Amino acid sequence: MNTYRLYEDLKAVLGDEAAKSLVQTLGTTFEELRDTVTRQDDRVLREAAVGRFSGLESATTYLAEGQQRLAEAQARTESRVAELAEAQTRTESRVAELAEAQSRTEARVAELAESQRQLAIAQKETAVALQRLTIRTDAVVGRTFELQFRDRLTAYLGRFLRRGKLIANDELLGTIEAQVTDREIDEFLRADAVVRGIVDGKPTYVVVEVSTTGDVEDIVRAEQRAGILRKAGLESIPLVACDAISPESIAFAKLSGVRVWCNGSMLDAAA
């Protein structure tokens, strides 16, 4: 406030003394007012600063606490990551162990497969050898049985065939060749045995098929070869001589009119 200029302006109107008095009063009042305003502003400023400082301190505290929580979370995360890394390491180790075990298993399976293949080959070779041996054995047994039957034929068939005599198959060629075909002659010559004798009071030829186990094929051959003699006008009876025969084959023999000698005995007469 410019008190001197105010004094000059008032002096012209109020006079010197009055102007001075008024200017002094106004100056004092202004000073008091300025002091009052200054103190008020200072208080307001201090309160504002305190408030701002308090808020800043609160924010700082909040931030510090948040930073602490973040640090703790980071520590937990790092610990968990370390645990996961360790677990991953154990998993990879276990996978490696399993892979190695799988490799050993596959190698063992391959070995077993090769062993099985070799065993299958050996088994097949054994089966073939056994089959060949069986065939040879059957052939030997069959031939032995045939020779035995031929040697003791009259004794085996004595009650069925009287005055029986074993003859060579080709003895009948002159009798049958004019009545049968060459193919039929060849078939008759393959008969295991031909016996001439008396059956039921009549001269008869018995055409014999010898087998250790009598079956349908033996029955068919015996009937076929005896039938060739009948075609040539000779009385003939087909007979299968065997050590064993199934009930089904016996039934078939009866239907075919073929007699069966089995293991030392004549079976029931054919129907």
Rosetta silent file (secondary structure, phi, psi, omega in degrees, C-alpha in Angstrom):
SEQUENCE: MNTYRLYEDLKAVLGDEAAKSLVQTLGTTFEELRDTVTRQDDRVLREAAVGRFSGLESATTYLAEGQQRLAEAQARTESRVAELAEAQTRTESRVAELAEAQSRTEARVAELAESQRQLAIAQKETAVALQRLTIRTDAVVGRTFELQFRDRLTAYLGRFLRRGKLIANDELLGTIEAQVTDREIDEFLRADAVVRGIVDGKPTYVVVEVSTTGDVEDIVRAEQRAGILRKAGLESIPLVACDAISPESIAFAKLSGVRVWCNGSMLDAAA
SCORE:     score description
SCORE:     0.000 S_00000001
   1 L     0.000  128.641 -178.791    0.000    0.000    0.000 S_00000001
   2 L   -90.110   92.744 -176.130    1.481    3.458   -1.036 S_00000001
   3 H   -71.437  -31.600 -178.694    0.716    5.568    2.075 S_00000001
   4 H   -66.220  -45.772  178.711    2.600    8.635    0.826 S_00000001
   5 H   -64.288  -37.417  178.258    0.537    8.981   -2.316 S_00000001
   6 H   -64.925  -39.734  177.641   -2.622    8.416   -0.295 S_00000001
   7 H   -60.600  -45.357 -179.418   -1.492   11.177    2.123 S_00000001
   8 H   -62.227  -40.306  179.994   -0.956   13.659   -0.708 S_00000001
   9 H   -68.121  -39.209 -178.141   -4.353   12.911   -2.120 S_00000001
  10 H   -77.915  -29.067 -178.123   -6.128   13.306    1.250 S_00000001
  11 H   -61.970  -37.730 -179.084   -4.170   16.416    2.290 S_00000001
  12 H   -66.910  -24.376 -176.400   -5.715   18.464   -0.418 S_00000001
  13 H   -99.493  -46.986 -172.135   -9.153   17.559    0.781 S_00000001
  14 H   -98.018  -20.442 -173.956   -8.864   17.044    4.536 S_00000001
  15 L   103.841  171.426 -172.447   -5.871   19.076    5.462 S_00000001
  16 H   -69.601  -49.124 -173.973   -2.490   18.057    6.725 S_00000001
  17 H   -67.426  -44.938 -178.727   -3.350   16.817   10.192 S_00000001
  18 H   -64.998  -38.311 -179.551   -6.469   14.970    9.224 S_00000001
  19 H   -65.734  -43.493  179.144   -4.757   13.405    6.243 S_00000001
  20 H   -61.364  -46.511 -178.057   -1.850   12.161    8.371 S_00000001
  21 H   -59.773  -43.643 -178.455   -4.184   10.781   11.018 S_00000001
  22 H   -68.000  -38.541 -178.782   -6.311    8.978    8.463 S_00000001
  23 H   -66.817  -40.201  179.366   -3.324    7.617    6.576 S_00000001
  24 H   -62.979  -43.361  179.997   -1.773    6.315    9.821 S_00000001
  25 H   -60.909  -45.762 -179.399   -5.042    4.673   10.778 S_00000001
  26 H   -64.570  -38.070 -179.708   -5.377    3.108    7.343 S_00000001
  27 H   -64.531  -44.811  179.263   -1.742    1.999    7.399 S_00000001
  28 H   -61.716  -45.045  179.511   -2.116    0.344   10.778 S_00000001
  29 H   -60.106  -41.887 -178.510   -5.339   -1.324    9.694 S_00000001
  30 H   -64.742  -41.944  179.966   -3.729   -2.563    6.464 S_00000001
  31 H   -62.281  -45.643  179.111   -0.718   -3.929    8.325 S_00000001
  32 H   -60.734  -42.247 -179.705   -2.948   -5.758   10.785 S_00000001
  33 H   -64.365  -40.552 -179.143   -5.033   -7.068    7.938 S_00000001
  34 H   -65.723  -39.825  179.095   -1.946   -8.209    6.019 S_00000001
  35 H   -64.282  -39.251  179.589   -0.592   -9.933    9.118 S_00000001
  36 H   -63.205  -45.850 -179.523   -3.928  -11.643    9.632 S_00000001
  37 H   -62.939  -39.563 -177.751   -4.056  -12.838    6.024 S_00000001
  38 H   -65.495  -44.412  179.360   -0.457  -14.020    6.168 S_00000001
  39 H   -64.161  -39.824  179.210   -1.005  -16.063    9.337 S_00000001
  40 H   -63.920  -44.725  179.020   -4.174  -17.551    7.895 S_00000001
  41 H   -62.087  -40.436 -179.185   -2.434  -18.512    4.663 S_00000001
  42 H   -63.051  -42.822  178.239    0.442  -20.008    6.599 S_00000001
  43 H   -61.472  -46.713 -179.707   -1.961  -22.097    8.667 S_00000001
  44 H   -60.200  -43.588 -179.285   -3.803  -23.210    5.588 S_00000001
  45 H   -63.293  -42.281  179.978   -0.543  -24.019    3.856 S_00000001
  46 H   -63.715  -43.385  179.367    0.735  -25.913    6.881 S_00000001
  47 H   -62.485  -40.629  179.776   -2.495  -27.901    7.136 S_00000001
  48 H   -65.022  -40.805 -179.522   -2.368  -28.608    3.424 S_00000001
  49 H   -65.524  -44.658  178.155    1.250  -29.664    3.658 S_00000001
  50 H   -58.780  -45.445 -179.772    0.539  -31.854    6.640 S_00000001
  51 H   -61.156  -44.757 -179.737   -2.401  -33.410    4.812 S_00000001
  52 H   -65.709  -39.214  179.484   -0.358  -33.919    1.698 S_00000001
  53 H   -64.703  -41.898  177.961    2.546  -35.304    3.693 S_00000001
  54 H   -61.093  -44.604  178.351    0.210  -37.632    5.546 S_00000001
  55 H   -63.822  -40.597  179.106   -1.287  -38.833    2.244 S_00000001
  56 H   -64.952  -40.873  179.367    2.153  -39.191    0.740 S_00000001
  57 H   -64.000  -40.083  177.968    3.334  -41.124    3.779 S_00000001
  58 H   -63.919  -43.825  179.483    0.239  -43.375    3.550 S_00000001
  59 H   -63.790  -40.847  179.727    0.815  -43.914   -0.152 S_00000001
  60 H   -63.083  -43.402  178.162    4.483  -44.600    0.506 S_00000001
  61 H   -60.608  -43.354  179.872    3.534  -47.089    3.225 S_00000001
  62 H   -62.012  -44.106  179.623    1.017  -48.749    0.864 S_00000001
  63 H   -64.697  -40.595  179.055    3.593  -48.903   -1.882 S_00000001
  64 H   -63.148  -43.682  177.815    6.164  -50.335    0.516 S_00000001
  65 H   -63.160  -42.048  178.105    3.705  -52.956    1.708 S_00000001
  66 H   -62.044  -40.622  178.636    2.775  -53.765   -1.892 S_00000001
  67 H   -63.965  -37.905  178.320    6.443  -54.031   -2.776 S_00000001
  68 H   -64.940  -44.476  177.628    6.932  -56.356    0.187 S_00000001
  69 H   -62.519  -40.433  179.085    3.999  -58.508   -0.900 S_00000001
  70 H   -63.338  -40.925  178.690    5.343  -58.521   -4.446 S_00000001
  71 H   -63.601  -41.507  178.110    8.764  -59.564   -3.165 S_00000001
  72 H   -64.275  -43.237  178.124    7.188  -62.360   -1.136 S_00000001
  73 H   -62.455  -40.448  178.288    5.127  -63.495   -4.136 S_00000001
  74 H   -62.779  -40.634  178.816    8.257  -63.361   -6.266 S_00000001
  75 H   -64.350  -43.550  178.005   10.093  -65.481   -3.698 S_00000001
  76 H   -63.014  -40.593  179.583    7.239  -68.005   -3.635 S_00000001
  77 H   -62.092  -45.487  179.918    7.177  -68.050   -7.421 S_00000001
  78 H   -63.598  -36.987  177.606   10.909  -68.635   -7.608 S_00000001
  79 H   -65.427  -42.706  179.349   10.607  -71.428   -5.034 S_00000001
  80 H   -65.552  -40.120  177.899    7.784  -73.022   -7.010 S_00000001
  81 H   -61.772  -41.081  177.908    9.752  -72.668  -10.243 S_00000001
  82 H   -62.588  -42.009  177.749   12.701  -74.377   -8.531 S_00000001
  83 H   -62.691  -43.462  179.119   10.407  -77.194   -7.366 S_00000001
  84 H   -63.822  -39.359  178.982    8.972  -77.546  -10.861 S_00000001
  85 H   -63.627  -41.116  178.432   12.464  -77.578  -12.347 S_00000001
  86 H   -65.716  -42.026  177.720   13.479  -80.312   -9.911 S_00000001
  87 H   -63.332  -40.475  177.717   10.318  -82.266  -10.693 S_00000001
  88 H   -61.565  -40.294  178.297   11.014  -81.823  -14.412 S_00000001
  89 H   -63.269  -43.860  178.101   14.513  -83.149  -13.872 S_00000001
  90 H   -63.595  -40.206  179.928   13.156  -86.181  -12.015 S_00000001
  91 H   -63.046  -45.568  179.374   10.565  -86.706  -14.758 S_00000001
  92 H   -62.607  -37.908  177.565   13.183  -86.537  -17.484 S_00000001
  93 H   -64.618  -42.630  179.824   15.336  -88.974  -15.544 S_00000001
  94 H   -65.809  -40.131  178.152   12.376  -91.339  -15.128 S_00000001
  95 H   -61.966  -41.599  177.817   11.507  -91.018  -18.825 S_00000001
  96 H   -62.090  -41.537  177.753   15.099  -91.874  -19.696 S_00000001
  97 H   -63.127  -43.382  179.203   14.912  -94.920  -17.415 S_00000001
  98 H   -64.521  -39.533  178.442   11.629  -95.985  -18.988 S_00000001
  99 H   -62.826  -41.235  177.930   13.065  -95.503  -22.471 S_00000001
 100 H   -65.345  -42.349  177.594   16.037  -97.665  -21.557 S_00000001
 101 H   -63.469  -39.059  177.900   13.743 -100.295  -20.051 S_00000001
 102 H   -62.735  -41.021  178.664   11.612 -100.151  -23.197 S_00000001
 103 H   -62.659  -43.072  178.372   14.705 -100.674  -25.319 S_00000001
 104 H   -64.407  -39.782  179.010   15.687 -103.680  -23.212 S_00000001
 105 H   -63.629  -45.078  179.374   12.138 -105.034  -23.438 S_00000001
 106 H   -61.897  -39.991  178.055   12.051 -104.602  -27.208 S_00000001
 107 H   -64.051  -41.000  179.297   15.411 -106.327  -27.504 S_00000001
 108 H   -66.213  -40.759  178.207   14.142 -109.174  -25.329 S_00000001
 109 H   -62.166  -41.623  178.374   10.935 -109.411  -27.344 S_00000001
 110 H   -61.920  -41.592  177.636   13.006 -109.554  -30.535 S_00000001
 111 H   -62.821  -43.964  179.449   15.102 -112.329  -29.009 S_00000001
 112 H   -64.526  -39.629  178.636   11.991 -114.221  -27.957 S_00000001
 113 H   -62.565  -42.011  178.678   10.451 -113.735  -31.402 S_00000001
 114 H   -65.544  -42.353  177.751   13.595 -115.098  -33.020 S_00000001
 115 H   -62.169  -41.037  178.921   13.655 -118.001  -30.578 S_00000001
 116 H   -64.903  -39.568  178.495    9.995 -118.664  -31.292 S_00000001
 117 H   -63.293  -44.964  178.563   10.670 -118.536  -35.028 S_00000001
 118 H   -63.116  -39.552  178.684   13.549 -120.975  -34.657 S_00000001
 119 H   -64.722  -40.235  178.834   11.366 -123.164  -32.448 S_00000001
 120 H   -63.374  -40.823  178.957    8.566 -123.068  -35.022 S_00000001
 121 H   -63.900  -46.499  179.506   11.009 -124.068  -37.749 S_00000001
 122 H   -62.664  -39.609  179.365   12.392 -126.873  -35.598 S_00000001
 123 H   -64.953  -40.722  178.969    8.860 -127.956  -34.668 S_00000001
 124 H   -64.452  -43.560  178.562    7.833 -127.959  -38.314 S_00000001
 125 H   -63.252  -39.440  177.910   10.904 -129.972  -39.252 S_00000001
 126 H   -64.619  -41.158  179.500   10.171 -132.350  -36.385 S_00000001
 127 H   -63.186  -41.837  179.050    6.550 -132.670  -37.486 S_00000001
 128 H   -63.754  -45.580  179.576    7.645 -133.411  -41.057 S_00000001
 129 H   -62.594  -41.287  179.283   10.206 -135.938  -39.846 S_00000001
 130 H   -64.637  -39.676  178.405    7.629 -137.474  -37.511 S_00000001
 131 H   -62.993  -43.458  178.319    5.110 -137.635  -40.326 S_00000001
 132 H   -63.041  -42.284  179.001    7.642 -139.329  -42.563 S_00000001
 133 H   -63.843  -40.528  179.118    8.557 -141.699  -39.748 S_00000001
 134 H   -62.948  -42.962  179.760    4.874 -142.379  -39.099 S_00000001
 135 H   -62.262  -45.423  179.779    4.289 -143.067  -42.768 S_00000001
 136 H   -64.805  -40.931  179.703    7.275 -145.386  -42.892 S_00000001
 137 H   -63.796  -45.205  178.162    6.237 -147.019  -39.637 S_00000001
 138 H   -60.230  -40.442  179.995    2.670 -147.453  -40.840 S_00000001
 139 H   -63.760  -43.520  179.991    4.004 -148.864  -44.092 S_00000001
 140 H   -65.288  -46.011  179.390    6.264 -151.285  -42.231 S_00000001
 141 H   -62.389  -43.369  179.760    3.515 -152.280  -39.805 S_00000001
 142 H   -63.213  -42.641  179.633    1.042 -152.641  -42.634 S_00000001
 143 H   -65.808  -41.450  178.471    3.434 -154.704  -44.698 S_00000001
 144 H   -61.734  -43.358  179.343    4.295 -156.858  -41.689 S_00000001
 145 H   -64.638  -39.246  179.273    0.597 -157.372  -40.947 S_00000001
 146 H   -63.340  -45.987 -179.886   -0.068 -158.232  -44.598 S_00000001
 147 H   -63.916  -40.010  179.114    2.746 -160.811  -44.690 S_00000001
 148 H   -63.882  -42.676 -178.843    1.580 -162.279  -41.400 S_00000001
 149 H   -66.371  -43.601  178.904   -1.995 -162.537  -42.643 S_00000001
 150 H   -62.330  -39.107 -177.464   -0.948 -164.117  -45.940 S_00000001
 151 H   -67.909  -33.279 -176.236    1.279 -166.588  -44.095 S_00000001
 152 L  -115.611   25.513 -173.197   -1.484 -167.653  -41.717 S_00000001
 153 H   -56.732  -47.334 -176.795   -4.439 -166.976  -43.990 S_00000001
 154 H   -65.437  -32.124  177.756   -5.955 -170.445  -43.876 S_00000001
 155 H   -71.709  -41.346 -179.308   -5.734 -170.483  -40.100 S_00000001
 156 H   -66.936  -37.847 -174.189   -7.317 -167.042  -39.777 S_00000001
 157 L  -105.542   14.731 -172.840  -10.134 -167.803  -42.252 S_00000001
 158 L   -57.032  -38.248 -177.829  -10.476 -171.547  -41.545 S_00000001
 159 L   -80.564  -24.501  179.005  -14.047 -171.373  -40.238 S_00000001
 160 L   -89.310  -38.363 -174.397  -15.190 -168.970  -42.979 S_00000001
 161 L  -123.526  115.125  179.163  -13.236 -170.461  -45.903 S_00000001
 162 E   -91.153  146.275  179.682  -12.759 -174.200  -46.235 S_00000001
 163 E    49.981   40.756 -179.093   -9.820 -175.692  -48.135 S_00000001
 164 E   -70.576  145.033  178.821   -8.519 -172.235  -48.706 S_00000001
 165 E  -142.922  127.944  178.032   -5.455 -171.708  -50.847 S_00000001
 166 E   -75.898  128.655  179.063   -3.591 -168.497  -51.508 S_00000001
 167 E  -121.457  158.805  175.615   -3.042 -167.978  -55.227 S_00000001
 168 L   -73.550  142.596 -176.642   -1.066 -165.445  -57.224 S_00000001
 169 H   -59.820  -36.234 -174.354   -3.254 -162.690  -58.662 S_00000001
 170 H   -75.150   -7.169  177.168   -1.984 -163.242  -62.181 S_00000001
 171 H   -62.921  -24.094 -176.472   -3.168 -166.889  -62.175 S_00000001
 172 H   -95.603    3.122 -176.486   -6.615 -165.587  -63.092 S_00000001
 173 H   -60.652  -44.415 -178.507   -5.518 -163.366  -65.992 S_00000001
 174 H   -62.576  -25.200 -177.935   -6.284 -165.970  -68.630 S_00000001
 175 H   -84.795  -34.279 -170.862   -9.770 -166.374  -67.195 S_00000001
 176 H  -105.069  -19.024 -169.353  -10.779 -162.714  -66.796 S_00000001
 177 L   -65.922  -22.613  178.971   -8.896 -160.693  -69.406 S_00000001
 178 L   -78.850  -19.004 -175.529  -11.431 -161.399  -72.157 S_00000001
 179 L  -104.263  -11.293 -176.473  -14.321 -160.105  -70.023 S_00000001
 180 L  -128.807  167.175 -178.942  -12.826 -157.002  -68.404 S_00000001
 181 L   -81.770  164.274  177.831  -10.873 -153.948  -69.473 S_00000001
 182 H   -60.979  -37.866  178.987   -7.134 -153.491  -69.147 S_00000001
 183 H   -63.332  -39.450  178.901   -7.730 -150.872  -66.479 S_00000001
 184 H   -69.232  -35.114  176.739   -9.821 -153.310  -64.480 S_00000001
 185 H   -62.530  -45.410  179.084   -7.135 -155.985  -64.842 S_00000001
 186 H   -60.613  -38.930  179.786   -4.544 -153.569  -63.476 S_00000001
 187 H   -66.647  -42.253  179.600   -6.845 -152.759  -60.581 S_00000001
 188 H   -64.545  -39.190 -178.895   -7.412 -156.442  -59.754 S_00000001
 189 H   -63.823  -17.621  179.219   -3.697 -157.209  -59.840 S_00000001
 190 L   -86.057    1.321  177.941   -3.230 -154.648  -57.017 S_00000001
 191 L   -61.505  142.333 -177.528   -5.322 -156.743  -54.597 S_00000001
 192 L   -67.560  -35.793  179.890   -3.381 -157.611  -51.417 S_00000001
 193 E  -159.748  147.164  174.805   -4.383 -161.301  -51.552 S_00000001
 194 E  -129.097  126.393 -176.205   -6.622 -163.658  -53.491 S_00000001
 195 E  -121.963  135.449  176.133   -7.723 -166.924  -51.876 S_00000001
 196 E  -108.217  134.627 -179.687   -9.554 -169.824  -53.528 S_00000001
 197 E  -174.622 -161.549 -176.867  -11.713 -172.113  -51.401 S_00000001
 198 E  -113.275  123.358  176.305  -15.189 -173.180  -50.405 S_00000001
 199 E  -124.831  121.373 -178.842  -17.589 -170.666  -48.829 S_00000001
 200 L    54.781   39.053  175.324  -21.048 -171.861  -47.873 S_00000001
 201 L    80.188    4.114 -178.483  -20.515 -174.995  -49.982 S_00000001
 202 E  -121.403  140.234  173.867  -19.602 -173.120  -53.195 S_00000001
 203 E   -61.220  128.188 -173.465  -16.201 -172.610  -54.830 S_00000001
 204 E  -145.079  147.431  171.008  -15.413 -169.005  -54.253 S_00000001
 205 E  -101.315  129.000  176.981  -12.570 -166.501  -54.644 S_00000001
 206 E  -104.447  116.373  179.772  -12.019 -164.236  -51.668 S_00000001
 207 E   -95.826  117.146 -169.443  -10.409 -160.930  -52.650 S_00000001
 208 E  -108.151  134.883  170.040   -8.658 -159.541  -49.555 S_00000001
 209 E  -112.223  118.027 -174.927   -7.648 -155.958  -48.698 S_00000001
 210 E  -104.247  131.358  178.555   -5.234 -155.996  -45.752 S_00000001
 211 E  -156.078  143.665  178.842   -4.755 -152.950  -43.489 S_00000001
 212 E   -63.204  -36.664  176.892   -3.849 -152.421  -39.858 S_00000001
 213 E  -124.170  110.032 -179.294   -6.833 -150.046  -39.550 S_00000001
 214 E   -71.878  134.811  178.548   -9.737 -150.830  -41.825 S_00000001
 215 L  -138.409 -175.065 -176.069  -11.486 -147.809  -43.309 S_00000001
 216 H   -61.432  -38.417 -178.797  -13.931 -146.864  -46.057 S_00000001
 217 H   -63.754  -40.720  177.094  -11.213 -146.786  -48.720 S_00000001
 218 H   -61.804  -42.370 -179.462  -10.193 -150.368  -47.913 S_00000001
 219 H   -63.160  -43.915 -179.704  -13.836 -151.447  -48.124 S_00000001
 220 H   -63.869  -43.414 -179.783  -14.325 -149.720  -51.481 S_00000001
 221 H   -64.084  -44.248 -179.952  -11.151 -151.260  -52.946 S_00000001
 222 H   -60.582  -45.422  179.392  -12.067 -154.775  -51.788 S_00000001
 223 H   -64.199  -41.120 -178.536  -15.562 -154.474  -53.278 S_00000001
 224 H   -64.351  -43.396 -176.356  -14.243 -152.990  -56.509 S_00000001
 225 H   -74.459  -35.847  174.104  -11.627 -155.718  -57.036 S_00000001
 226 H   -67.228  -35.205  178.815  -13.995 -158.581  -56.152 S_00000001
 227 H   -62.917  -29.142  178.318  -16.532 -157.023  -58.505 S_00000001
 228 H   -65.838  -39.536  176.633  -14.033 -157.381  -61.387 S_00000001
 229 H   -66.588  -41.390  178.938  -13.999 -161.172  -60.855 S_00000001
 230 H   -63.159  -36.493  177.741  -17.782 -161.268  -60.695 S_00000001
 231 H   -62.767  -31.438  179.007  -17.894 -159.335  -63.969 S_00000001
 232 L   -84.789    2.879  175.690  -15.730 -162.071  -65.476 S_00000001
 233 L    93.531   13.450 -179.306  -18.226 -164.709  -64.246 S_00000001
 234 L  -103.599  139.930  176.234  -16.364 -165.891  -61.149 S_00000001
 235 L   -70.764  126.497 -177.684  -17.940 -166.225  -57.709 S_00000001
 236 E  -147.549  151.169  178.303  -16.099 -163.818  -55.421 S_00000001
 237 E  -129.257  128.058  175.169  -16.422 -162.236  -51.990 S_00000001
 238 E   -80.374  142.933 -179.465  -14.656 -159.017  -50.911 S_00000001
 239 E  -144.221  137.490  174.416  -13.009 -159.099  -47.485 S_00000001
 240 E  -109.932  124.149  177.696  -11.134 -156.539  -45.393 S_00000001
 241 E  -107.799  126.886 -175.619   -8.607 -157.930  -42.903 S_00000001
 242 E  -153.151  168.795  174.147   -7.512 -155.520  -40.167 S_00000001
 243 E   -91.585  -25.790 -178.496   -6.483 -155.088  -36.563 S_00000001
 244 E  -152.353  149.218  178.555   -9.011 -152.304  -35.869 S_00000001
 245 E  -156.889  143.537 -177.182  -12.048 -150.765  -37.559 S_00000001
 246 L   -80.236  156.317  176.552  -14.598 -148.127  -36.540 S_00000001
 247 H   -57.987  -35.237  179.409  -18.314 -148.849  -36.083 S_00000001
 248 H   -64.650  -40.460  179.271  -19.048 -146.491  -38.973 S_00000001
 249 H   -69.130  -36.169  176.593  -16.756 -148.458  -41.267 S_00000001
 250 H   -62.120  -43.522  178.665  -18.360 -151.732  -40.153 S_00000001
 251 H   -63.026  -40.628  178.806  -21.784 -150.335  -40.997 S_00000001
 252 H   -65.532  -37.702  178.865  -20.510 -149.193  -44.394 S_00000001
 253 H   -63.203  -40.989  178.224  -19.004 -152.659  -45.030 S_00000001
 254 H   -62.422  -44.095  178.945  -22.380 -154.305  -44.328 S_00000001
 255 H   -64.298  -28.778 -177.002  -24.123 -151.958  -46.734 S_00000001
 256 H   -91.768   -4.153 -179.347  -21.455 -152.689  -49.371 S_00000001
 257 L    74.075   31.426 -178.055  -21.573 -156.481  -48.945 S_00000001
 258 L  -108.450  129.031  177.577  -17.968 -156.655  -47.735 S_00000001
 259 E   -80.850  152.980 -177.684  -16.920 -159.175  -45.065 S_00000001
 260 E  -128.964  124.074  170.248  -14.620 -158.018  -42.260 S_00000001
 261 E  -106.642  121.197 -174.956  -11.982 -160.021  -40.408 S_00000001
 262 E  -133.747  119.448  173.408  -10.743 -158.004  -37.426 S_00000001
 263 L    51.765   46.290  172.796   -8.114 -158.969  -34.866 S_00000001
 264 L    95.773   -1.528 -176.349   -8.587 -162.712  -35.225 S_00000001
 265 E  -137.873  145.114  171.399  -12.379 -162.937  -35.724 S_00000001
 266 E   -80.031  131.199  177.107  -14.870 -162.687  -38.551 S_00000001
 267 L   -81.140  178.081 -176.946  -17.452 -160.015  -37.806 S_00000001
 268 L   -53.569  147.773 -179.379  -21.166 -160.453  -38.526 S_00000001
 269 L   -61.021  147.802  178.629  -21.973 -161.437  -42.065 S_00000001
 270 L   -65.622  149.924 -179.201  -22.643 -158.618  -44.476 S_00000001
 271 L   -72.115    0.000    0.000  -26.264 -157.764  -45.138 S_00000001
